[in-house]
Amino acid sequence: MKIFQFKTNINSTQQQEKIKPLLHEIKGITRWSVNNNAMQVEGYGIKPEKIIDIITSAGYTCSIIED
């Protein structure tokens, strides 16, 4: 399992509800959360570029936080 951290401008429950169905469409995601403009995504076989594309297409900023 891989864990990815992203910086984003998603910070409200309403915004999280907007991206929820989009993230559920990505095969391999087992869990995700957003807290203080940071998003954590866990799963198998997921590509961070796919997550970034989906979040930015929904109108939010999203960039990976490198370890």
N, CA and C atoms as a LAMMPS dump frame, in Angstrom:
ITEM: TIMESTEP
0
ITEM: NUMBER OF ATOMS
201
ITEM: BOX BOUNDS ff ff ff
-5.0000000000000000e+02 5.0000000000000000e+02
-5.0000000000000000e+02 5.0000000000000000e+02
-5.0000000000000000e+02 5.0000000000000000e+02
ITEM: ATOMS id mol type element x y z
1 1 1 N 0.85 -1.173 0
2 1 2 C 0 0 0
3 1 3 C 0.898 1.239 0
4 2 1 N 0.465 2.243 -0.732
5 2 2 C 1.173 3.519 -0.796
6 2 3 C 0.319 4.589 -0.135
7 3 1 N 0.993 5.552 0.467
8 3 2 C 0.33 6.709 1.055
9 3 3 C 0.9 7.951 0.401
10 4 1 N 0.019 8.787 -0.146
11 4 2 C 0.431 10.029 -0.789
12 4 3 C -0.137 11.204 -0.016
13 5 1 N 0.656 12.269 0.073
14 5 2 C 0.237 13.509 0.716
15 5 3 C 0.176 14.601 -0.346
16 6 1 N -0.887 15.385 -0.314
17 6 2 C -1.079 16.467 -1.272
18 6 3 C -1.387 17.768 -0.546
19 7 1 N -0.909 18.861 -1.096
20 7 2 C -1.309 20.188 -0.632
21 7 3 C -2.474 20.615 -1.512
22 8 1 N -3.542 21.126 -0.891
23 8 2 C -4.732 21.496 -1.641
24 8 3 C -5.42 22.687 -0.976
25 9 1 N -6.334 23.304 -1.682
26 9 2 C -7.117 24.387 -1.081
27 9 3 C -8.505 23.904 -0.65
28 10 1 N -8.689 22.614 -0.559
29 10 2 C -9.941 22.028 -0.059
30 10 3 C -9.917 22.13 1.459
31 11 1 N -10.923 22.808 2.033
32 11 2 C -10.901 22.957 3.486
33 11 3 C -12.274 22.889 4.147
34 12 1 N -13.326 22.759 3.392
35 12 2 C -14.649 22.684 4.023
36 12 3 C -15.285 21.317 3.768
37 13 1 N -16.264 21.013 4.595
38 13 2 C -17 19.758 4.432
39 13 3 C -17.707 19.714 3.08
40 14 1 N -18.245 20.855 2.653
41 14 2 C -18.935 20.915 1.362
42 14 3 C -17.964 20.619 0.213
43 15 1 N -16.763 21.139 0.305
44 15 2 C -15.764 20.871 -0.732
45 15 3 C -15.358 19.401 -0.72
46 16 1 N -15.234 18.823 0.454
47 16 2 C -14.904 17.4 0.549
48 16 3 C -16.013 16.543 -0.046
49 17 1 N -17.255 16.944 0.186
50 17 2 C -18.382 16.205 -0.387
51 17 3 C -18.382 16.289 -1.917
52 18 1 N -17.907 17.395 -2.45
53 18 2 C -17.848 17.565 -3.905
54 18 3 C -16.824 16.617 -4.539
55 19 1 N -15.689 16.401 -3.88
56 19 2 C -14.653 15.544 -4.466
57 19 3 C -14.836 14.064 -4.119
58 20 1 N -15.664 13.789 -3.13
59 20 2 C -15.867 12.406 -2.68
60 20 3 C -16.214 11.443 -3.816
61 21 1 N -17.232 11.737 -4.635
62 21 2 C -17.553 10.789 -5.713
63 21 3 C -16.43 10.679 -6.753
64 22 1 N -15.668 11.737 -6.928
65 22 2 C -14.567 11.71 -7.892
66 22 3 C -13.463 10.777 -7.421
67 23 1 N -13.128 10.845 -6.146
68 23 2 C -12.087 9.964 -5.605
69 23 3 C -12.55 8.518 -5.536
70 24 1 N -13.841 8.3 -5.316
71 24 2 C -14.358 6.936 -5.251
72 24 3 C -14.317 6.251 -6.623
73 25 1 N -14.196 7.034 -7.685
74 25 2 C -14.095 6.465 -9.032
75 25 3 C -12.699 5.919 -9.332
76 26 1 N -11.703 6.321 -8.548
77 26 2 C -10.331 5.887 -8.802
78 26 3 C -10.118 4.516 -8.172
79 27 1 N -9.87 3.542 -9.025
80 27 2 C -9.655 2.181 -8.56
81 27 3 C -8.362 2.111 -7.745
82 28 1 N -8.443 1.465 -6.6
83 28 2 C -7.261 1.257 -5.768
84 28 3 C -7.211 2.116 -4.522
85 29 1 N -8.004 3.198 -4.462
86 29 2 C -8.006 4.028 -3.263
87 29 3 C -8.764 3.299 -2.158
88 30 1 N -8.105 3.137 -1.014
89 30 2 C -8.742 2.465 0.113
90 30 3 C -9.205 3.45 1.183
91 31 1 N -8.554 4.619 1.235
92 31 2 C -8.924 5.617 2.225
93 31 3 C -8.358 6.966 1.825
94 32 1 N -9.091 8.02 2.148
95 32 2 C -8.588 9.375 1.921
96 32 3 C -9.15 10.299 2.983
97 33 1 N -8.431 11.396 3.223
98 33 2 C -8.883 12.383 4.195
99 33 3 C -8.286 13.74 3.847
100 34 1 N -8.957 14.794 4.306
101 34 2 C -8.477 16.16 4.122
102 34 3 C -8.489 16.838 5.483
103 35 1 N -7.366 17.488 5.823
104 35 2 C -7.264 18.178 7.097
105 35 3 C -6.286 19.346 6.942
106 36 1 N -6.753 20.551 7.244
107 36 2 C -5.894 21.745 7.183
108 36 3 C -5.201 21.904 5.828
109 37 1 N -5.963 21.805 4.767
110 37 2 C -5.475 21.98 3.397
111 37 3 C -4.44 20.93 2.979
112 38 1 N -4.436 19.807 3.665
113 38 2 C -3.584 18.683 3.276
114 38 3 C -4.48 17.467 3.067
115 39 1 N -4.256 16.776 1.963
116 39 2 C -5.043 15.589 1.653
117 39 3 C -4.123 14.376 1.676
118 40 1 N -4.575 13.328 2.337
119 40 2 C -3.842 12.067 2.364
120 40 3 C -4.672 11.021 1.644
121 41 1 N -4.03 10.295 0.74
122 41 2 C -4.705 9.246 -0.025
123 41 3 C -3.902 7.954 0.127
124 42 1 N -4.59 6.885 0.499
125 42 2 C -3.961 5.581 0.674
126 42 3 C -4.561 4.598 -0.322
127 43 1 N -3.725 3.679 -0.798
128 43 2 C -4.259 2.66 -1.684
129 43 3 C -3.192 1.861 -2.397
130 44 1 N -3.66 1.063 -3.321
131 44 2 C -2.811 0.156 -4.091
132 44 3 C -2.886 0.513 -5.575
133 45 1 N -1.741 0.641 -6.207
134 45 2 C -1.7 0.865 -7.648
135 45 3 C -2.229 2.213 -8.101
136 46 1 N -2.278 3.18 -7.205
137 46 2 C -2.785 4.493 -7.595
138 46 3 C -1.63 5.392 -8.025
139 47 1 N -1.93 6.284 -8.94
140 47 2 C -0.935 7.217 -9.441
141 47 3 C -1.288 8.624 -8.965
142 48 1 N -0.333 9.304 -8.339
143 48 2 C -0.634 10.647 -7.828
144 48 3 C -1.063 11.62 -8.927
145 49 1 N -0.564 11.429 -10.143
146 49 2 C -0.94 12.313 -11.255
147 49 3 C -2.429 12.235 -11.542
148 50 1 N -2.999 11.066 -11.401
149 50 2 C -4.434 10.871 -11.622
150 50 3 C -5.246 11.642 -10.583
151 51 1 N -4.802 11.589 -9.345
152 51 2 C -5.486 12.313 -8.269
153 51 3 C -5.389 13.818 -8.509
154 52 1 N -4.209 14.283 -8.864
155 52 2 C -4.008 15.711 -9.142
156 52 3 C -4.912 16.156 -10.287
157 53 1 N -4.99 15.37 -11.351
158 53 2 C -5.846 15.713 -12.492
159 53 3 C -7.312 15.828 -12.079
160 54 1 N -7.785 14.895 -11.303
161 54 2 C -9.189 14.886 -10.898
162 54 3 C -9.509 16.065 -9.977
163 55 1 N -8.639 16.327 -9.025
164 55 2 C -8.887 17.422 -8.083
165 55 3 C -8.821 18.773 -8.79
166 56 1 N -7.844 18.967 -9.661
167 56 2 C -7.738 20.245 -10.367
168 56 3 C -8.879 20.427 -11.367
169 57 1 N -9.349 19.344 -11.963
170 57 2 C -10.482 19.456 -12.892
171 57 3 C -11.77 19.834 -12.154
172 58 1 N -11.818 19.573 -10.847
173 58 2 C -12.967 19.962 -10.03
174 58 3 C -12.856 21.412 -9.56
175 59 1 N -11.755 22.075 -9.909
176 59 2 C -11.602 23.49 -9.583
177 59 3 C -10.762 23.801 -8.356
178 60 1 N -10.065 22.813 -7.841
179 60 2 C -9.236 23.016 -6.659
180 60 3 C -7.761 22.891 -7.019
181 61 1 N -6.906 23.425 -6.145
182 61 2 C -5.467 23.234 -6.332
183 61 3 C -5.067 21.923 -5.704
184 62 1 N -4.035 21.303 -6.261
185 62 2 C -3.562 20.029 -5.728
186 62 3 C -2.145 19.788 -6.231
187 63 1 N -1.23 19.591 -5.296
188 63 2 C 0.142 19.239 -5.65
189 63 3 C 0.671 18.262 -4.626
190 64 1 N 1.511 17.351 -5.082
191 64 2 C 2.026 16.324 -4.203
192 64 3 C 3.061 16.922 -3.261
193 65 1 N 3.06 16.451 -2.04
194 65 2 C 4.079 16.82 -1.056
195 65 3 C 5.107 15.696 -1.066
196 66 1 N 6.301 16.032 -1.491
197 66 2 C 7.37 15.021 -1.566
198 66 3 C 7.889 14.701 -0.171
199 67 1 N 8.262 13.433 0.022
200 67 2 C 8.844 13.017 1.316
201 67 3 C 10.191 13.658 1.523
